[in-house]
Amino acid sequence: MKNKRISTKSQREKQHLIEVGIRADKERERRIRAAFRFCGKAICCGALMAGLWFGGREGWRRWVWQNPYFFVGVPEVTTDGTLTREQILGTADIVSGRNILTVDLDKSRAALEKLPQVEHAEVSKTFPRKVAISVTERHPIAWVIAKKGDDPLTSGTSLLIDAQGTVMRSRGYLPQYANLPVISGVETENFVLGKRVNSFAMVAALELVTLNAENTRFQIRHIDLAKSCRLVVTDQRRAQITFGVQKLDAQLARLNQLLEVNEPTHQEIHTVNLIPERYVPVTFYPPEPVTPTPPSDPPPAVVEVNPPKVRMDAKPPKLDGKAKPPKSTPPPARREPARPPKLPTTVKPKPEPAPVVSTPPTPGVGLKKKFTLDE
């Protein structure tokens, strides 16, 4: 058998570290060419990447960021309260002509919900240029003032409060705000706008206003919370009604029953204490005195005066050579003022004379002379 080499040709080439047949200058040239080739490739790749970067950036700026096709049009804003369109867009930082890709929905929604009078906000965008904002505001049910007697519409410290107890300040005026009940007797300096009030008396007052919202017979005008254990309510007829802070629905039922019983009597209620469940104390205003109306004077009588009649067959006066002065016409008769009609007077009957009784004369009595036929 022929002897065969165990190693292959490629293995034998790797084992030769130095080729004796290659000169050193050729090896140097080969290494230099390899280095230049690598640097050229690196420079080309870098230039290509730089071109792609700057070209893509400029293309993105021209065709996307500065393209009017992606500019925000007129934003759609819907709200159910007093916030204006400018206030909502300013808070959300959304303006027309801004690129729609720069609108941060979460940031705009959070900024709107930080407003005390905003309960919920939704911000959405639709490519290429539509942005919609929907705001649900808190609806106040009462005014809150610190001092009793202040006008909440003109006072600078008055606040609005909703059914959940969230305090807010009015940024606009609505006509229905003038008819809201007023709650006093609390320290408004400790209230934080947009936060809830957790006092027990305030929660009871808000519950009472909510339960009595649909009642037309009893309308709340003022609630005094000076004493935390009870609520002193003044209604539209100046009646002062005292409520407890618990079981308000049962107390309202007793009040409605009392008003129904008192309605036929037409008496004005002064005070009512609804805290006791039985034998409710009630006081009434005194009835107003009725002043008699004086009798009216009779109307003056009207007297008709007939004008004098003019004869149609009267001849005109003859004209002489000498002019005669015109006769003076008598002045018109003066109209006497009408006299009121005389009231009928009662005529007293005259006394009738006593009847005369004729008695026959007595012979020889009362006769002084005798008469004969010759006389």
PAMAR-748938 format. One record per residue (C-alpha): residue in three letters; x, y, z. Coordinates in steps of 0.1 Angstrom, whole numbers, plus 5000, padded with zeros to 4 digits. Each point is the difference from the previous one (the first is absolute). Example, Ala and Ser with C-alpha at 12.3 -4.5 7.8 and 13.67 -1.06 7.14 Angstrom:
REM residues 2
PT   residuo     xx     yy     zz
PT       ALA   5123   4955   5078
PT       SER   5014   5034   4993
//
This chain:
REM residues 375
PT   residuo     xx     yy     zz
PT       MET   5000   5000   5000
PT       LYS   5011   5035   4993
PT       ASN   5006   5023   5029
PT       LYS   4973   5027   5003
PT       ARG   5003   5033   5018
PT       ILE   4978   5004   5029
PT       SER   4997   5038   4998
PT       THR   4983   5018   4972
PT       LYS   5014   5027   4978
PT       SER   4982   5028   5018
PT       GLN   5012   4987   5033
PT       ARG   5035   5000   4988
PT       GLU   4997   5036   4987
PT       LYS   4989   5012   5034
PT       GLN   5030   4983   5016
PT       HIS   5024   5021   4979
PT       LEU   5004   5033   5020
PT       ILE   5025   5016   4976
PT       GLU   5001   4994   4964
PT       VAL   5036   5001   4991
PT       GLY   4992   5007   4963
PT       ILE   4981   5033   5007
PT       ARG   5020   5031   5006
PT       ALA   4993   5025   5028
PT       ASP   4992   5030   4978
PT       LYS   4972   4982   4982
PT       GLU   4985   4990   5034
PT       ARG   5001   5036   5011
PT       GLU   4983   5012   4968
PT       ARG   4973   4974   5005
PT       ARG   4993   5011   5036
PT       ILE   4999   5037   4989
PT       ARG   4975   4993   4973
PT       ALA   4979   4980   5025
PT       ALA   5000   5030   5024
PT       PHE   4991   5024   4973
PT       ARG   4972   4978   4988
PT       PHE   4986   4997   5035
PT       CYS   5001   5038   5006
PT       GLY   4983   5006   4966
PT       LYS   4973   4977   5009
PT       ALA   4995   5016   5034
PT       ILE   4999   5035   4985
PT       CYS   4975   4989   4975
PT       CYS   4978   4984   5026
PT       GLY   5003   5031   5022
PT       ALA   4992   5024   4972
PT       LEU   4970   4978   4990
PT       MET   4987   4999   5036
PT       ALA   5005   5038   5004
PT       GLY   4982   5006   4967
PT       LEU   4972   4978   5011
PT       TRP   4998   5018   5033
PT       PHE   5000   5035   4988
PT       GLY   4979   4992   4970
PT       GLY   4974   4982   5021
PT       ARG   5000   5028   5025
PT       GLU   4995   5026   4973
PT       GLY   4974   4979   4983
PT       TRP   4981   4995   5033
PT       ARG   5001   5037   5007
PT       ARG   4988   5010   4966
PT       TRP   4975   4973   4993
PT       VAL   4987   4993   5036
PT       TRP   5007   5027   5025
PT       GLN   4996   5030   4977
PT       ASN   4974   4984   4978
PT       PRO   4966   5019   5002
PT       TYR   4982   4968   4994
PT       PHE   5009   4989   5036
PT       PHE   4991   5033   5017
PT       VAL   4972   5001   5025
PT       GLY   4969   5015   4986
PT       VAL   4972   5016   5021
PT       PRO   4998   4979   5033
PT       GLU   4966   4987   5010
PT       VAL   4992   5010   5035
PT       THR   4968   4989   5019
PT       THR   4992   5009   5036
PT       ASP   4969   5001   5022
PT       GLY   5010   5028   5024
PT       THR   5014   5035   5002
PT       LEU   5035   4994   4986
PT       THR   5006   5018   4968
PT       ARG   5017   4986   4969
PT       GLU   5030   5022   5005
PT       GLN   5005   4988   5036
PT       ILE   4998   4964   4990
PT       LEU   5024   5003   4970
PT       GLY   5024   5021   5021
PT       THR   5001   4975   5028
PT       ALA   5004   4970   4976
PT       ASP   5028   5019   4980
PT       ILE   4983   4992   4967
PT       VAL   5000   5027   4972
PT       SER   4990   5000   4964
PT       GLY   5030   4997   4976
PT       ARG   5020   4977   5023
PT       ASN   5013   4967   4987
PT       ILE   4977   4972   5012
PT       LEU   5030   4978   5009
PT       THR   5010   5025   5027
PT       VAL   4967   4997   5019
PT       ASP   5004   4980   5032
PT       LEU   4966   4986   5009
PT       ASP   5008   4989   5035
PT       LYS   5016   5033   5009
PT       SER   4971   5020   4987
PT       ARG   4974   4977   5018
PT       ALA   5019   5003   5033
PT       ALA   5002   5038   4997
PT       LEU   4962   5003   4994
PT       GLU   4991   4977   5029
PT       LYS   5021   5021   5024
PT       LEU   4974   5028   4996
PT       PRO   4977   5000   5031
PT       GLN   4968   5002   4979
PT       VAL   5009   4972   4976
PT       GLU   4988   4965   5010
PT       HIS   5012   4981   4969
PT       ALA   5018   5009   4968
PT       GLU   5007   4981   4967
PT       VAL   5025   5010   4973
PT       SER   5003   4981   4967
PT       LYS   5016   5006   4967
PT       THR   4993   4985   4966
PT       PHE   5026   5002   4972
PT       PRO   5008   5020   4981
PT       ARG   4988   5032   5018
PT       LYS   4969   4995   5022
PT       VAL   5001   5005   5038
PT       ALA   4969   4997   5023
PT       ILE   4996   5010   5036
PT       SER   4970   4991   5022
PT       VAL   4997   5015   5035
PT       THR   4975   4989   5027
PT       GLU   4998   5027   5027
PT       ARG   4988   4997   5035
PT       HIS   4965   5014   5006
PT       PRO   4997   5020   5032
PT       ILE   4970   4997   5022
PT       ALA   5007   5026   5027
PT       TRP   5020   5031   5009
PT       VAL   5024   5000   5030
PT       ILE   5007   5032   5018
PT       ALA   5018   5007   5033
PT       LYS   4978   5027   5015
PT       LYS   4962   4999   5001
PT       GLY   4984   5028   4980
PT       ASP   5026   5004   4973
PT       ASP   4989   5000   4964
PT       PRO   5017   4970   4983
PT       LEU   4998   5016   4966
PT       THR   5020   5031   5010
PT       SER   5022   4986   5028
PT       GLY   5036   4992   4991
PT       THR   5002   4971   5025
PT       SER   4969   4981   4989
PT       LEU   5005   4965   4986
PT       LEU   4979   4975   4981
PT       ILE   4997   4963   5011
PT       ASP   4986   4970   4981
PT       ALA   4981   4970   5013
PT       GLN   5032   4981   5008
PT       GLY   5014   5028   5021
PT       THR   5026   5013   4976
PT       VAL   5007   5037   5004
PT       MET   5005   5022   4970
PT       ARG   5000   5037   4990
PT       SER   4977   5013   4973
PT       ARG   5017   5012   4969
PT       GLY   4968   5010   4983
PT       TYR   4965   5010   5010
PT       LEU   4969   4979   4991
PT       PRO   4964   5012   5008
PT       GLN   4993   4968   5020
PT       TYR   5028   5009   5024
PT       ALA   4978   5028   5015
PT       ASN   4974   4975   5013
PT       LEU   5025   4976   5017
PT       PRO   4997   4996   5038
PT       VAL   5026   5016   5021
PT       ILE   5020   4981   5027
PT       SER   5016   5021   5028
PT       GLY   5016   4995   5033
PT       VAL   5032   4983   4987
PT       GLU   5036   5011   4997
PT       THR   5006   5004   4963
PT       GLU   5037   5008   5005
PT       ASN   5008   4963   5007
PT       PHE   4984   4989   4967
PT       VAL   5023   4989   4971
PT       LEU   4987   5005   4965
PT       GLY   4993   4967   4982
PT       LYS   5000   4980   5033
PT       ARG   4971   4985   5019
PT       VAL   4986   5013   5033
PT       ASN   4997   4971   5025
PT       SER   4983   5018   5029
PT       PHE   4969   4981   5013
PT       ALA   4978   5031   5000
PT       MET   5009   5009   4965
PT       VAL   4993   4965   4987
PT       ALA   4966   5001   5017
PT       ALA   4992   5034   4985
PT       LEU   5009   4988   4965
PT       GLU   4979   4969   5005
PT       LEU   4970   5021   5011
PT       VAL   5003   5023   4969
PT       THR   5002   4969   4977
PT       LEU   4970   4984   5016
PT       ASN   4979   5032   4998
PT       ALA   5010   5009   4964
PT       GLU   4966   4990   4985
PT       ASN   4978   5014   5028
PT       THR   4979   5030   4989
PT       ARG   4981   5005   5033
PT       PHE   5032   5004   5021
PT       GLN   5030   5018   4984
PT       ILE   5032   5005   5019
PT       ARG   5015   5035   5000
PT       HIS   5026   4999   5028
PT       ILE   5016   4973   5022
PT       ASP   5018   5011   5032
PT       LEU   5028   4976   5012
PT       ALA   5010   5021   5030
PT       LYS   4991   4970   5022
PT       SER   5014   4968   4987
PT       CYS   4973   4978   5016
PT       ARG   4971   5015   4981
PT       LEU   4990   5019   4968
PT       VAL   4980   5032   5002
PT       VAL   4983   5004   4966
PT       THR   4981   5031   4987
PT       ASP   4975   4994   4972
PT       GLN   4984   5024   4975
PT       ARG   4974   5011   5025
PT       ARG   5025   5010   5028
PT       ALA   4992   4970   5021
PT       GLN   5028   4986   5021
PT       ILE   5001   4962   5000
PT       THR   5024   4980   5021
PT       PHE   5013   4967   4987
PT       GLY   5022   4974   5016
PT       VAL   5030   4986   4982
PT       GLN   4987   4965   4998
PT       LYS   4969   4984   4984
PT       LEU   4994   5030   4978
PT       ASP   4975   4982   4978
PT       ALA   4977   4992   5029
PT       GLN   5002   5037   5012
PT       LEU   4990   5012   4965
PT       ALA   4971   4976   5000
PT       ARG   4988   5015   5033
PT       LEU   5004   5035   4986
PT       ASN   4980   4992   4969
PT       GLN   4972   4985   5021
PT       LEU   5000   5032   5022
PT       LEU   4998   5023   4970
PT       GLU   4971   4979   4985
PT       VAL   4980   5002   5032
PT       ASN   5007   5038   5004
PT       GLU   4992   5009   4964
PT       PRO   4962   5004   5004
PT       THR   5004   5023   5030
PT       HIS   5022   5025   4981
PT       GLN   5022   5006   5031
PT       GLU   5036   5011   4995
PT       ILE   5025   4977   5019
PT       HIS   5026   5018   5021
PT       THR   5021   4972   5015
PT       VAL   5000   4961   4998
PT       ASN   5022   4976   5018
PT       LEU   5001   4966   4982
PT       ILE   5025   4983   5022
PT       PRO   4973   4984   5023
PT       GLU   4982   4972   4982
PT       ARG   4967   5007   5019
PT       TYR   4984   5032   5012
PT       VAL   5018   5023   4976
PT       PRO   5001   5035   5014
PT       VAL   4986   5026   4975
PT       THR   4995   5038   5003
PT       PHE   4981   5023   4977
PT       TYR   5002   5036   4990
PT       PRO   4972   5022   5014
PT       PRO   4973   5007   4974
PT       GLU   5002   5034   4983
PT       PRO   4972   5025   5011
PT       VAL   4974   5006   4974
PT       THR   4995   5038   4994
PT       PRO   4964   5010   4988
PT       THR   4998   5017   4967
PT       PRO   4983   5034   5000
PT       PRO   4967   5003   4980
PT       SER   5005   5015   4966
PT       ASP   4983   5033   4992
PT       PRO   4971   4999   4976
PT       PRO   5009   5012   4965
PT       PRO   4990   5036   4991
PT       ALA   4967   5004   4981
PT       VAL   5002   5011   4964
PT       VAL   4975   5027   4990
PT       GLU   4993   5002   4962
PT       VAL   4994   5036   4987
PT       ASN   4981   5001   4967
PT       PRO   5013   5028   4976
PT       PRO   4974   5026   4989
PT       LYS   4981   4991   4969
PT       VAL   5004   5022   4970
PT       ARG   4969   5008   4978
PT       MET   5006   4992   4964
PT       ASP   4972   5023   4987
PT       ALA   5014   5032   5016
PT       LYS   5004   5029   4975
PT       PRO   5034   5017   4997
PT       PRO   5001   5036   5013
PT       LYS   4996   5029   4974
PT       LEU   5031   5020   4992
PT       ASP   4996   5038   5001
PT       GLY   5024   5026   4988
PT       LYS   5014   5005   5034
PT       ALA   5017   4971   5016
PT       LYS   4987   4991   5033
PT       PRO   5022   4986   5026
PT       PRO   4995   4963   5006
PT       LYS   4979   4991   5030
PT       SER   5019   4986   5028
PT       THR   4993   4964   5006
PT       PRO   4992   4991   5035
PT       PRO   5027   4980   5017
PT       PRO   4994   4962   5001
PT       ALA   4982   4987   5031
PT       ARG   5024   4989   5027
PT       ARG   4998   4963   5009
PT       GLU   4993   4995   5036
PT       PRO   5019   4972   5016
PT       ALA   4979   4969   5004
PT       ARG   4987   4995   5034
PT       PRO   5000   4966   5016
PT       PRO   4966   4984   5001
PT       LYS   4981   5006   5033
PT       LEU   4996   4970   5021
PT       PRO   4964   4992   5009
PT       THR   4990   5013   5034
PT       THR   4975   4983   5022
PT       VAL   4969   5021   5005
PT       LYS   4985   4998   5034
PT       PRO   4963   4995   5000
PT       LYS   4979   5028   5015
PT       PRO   4980   4991   5031
PT       GLU   4963   4995   4991
PT       PRO   4976   5023   5019
PT       ALA   4979   4986   5027
PT       PRO   4964   4992   4989
PT       VAL   4974   5025   5010
PT       VAL   4970   4986   5017
PT       SER   4969   5021   4995
PT       THR   4976   5000   5030
PT       PRO   4964   5014   4997
PT       PRO   4995   5033   5017
PT       THR   4983   5002   5033
PT       PRO   4969   5022   4999
PT       GLY   5003   5033   5018
PT       VAL   5038   4996   5004
PT       GLY   5024   5022   4981
PT       LEU   4973   5020   4980
PT       LYS   4998   5036   5009
PT       LYS   4975   5011   4973
PT       LYS   4971   4984   4982
PT       PHE   4997   5004   4963
PT       THR   4967   5002   4981
PT       LEU   4992   4996   4963
PT       ASP   4994   5039   4996
PT       GLU   5036   5007   5008
//
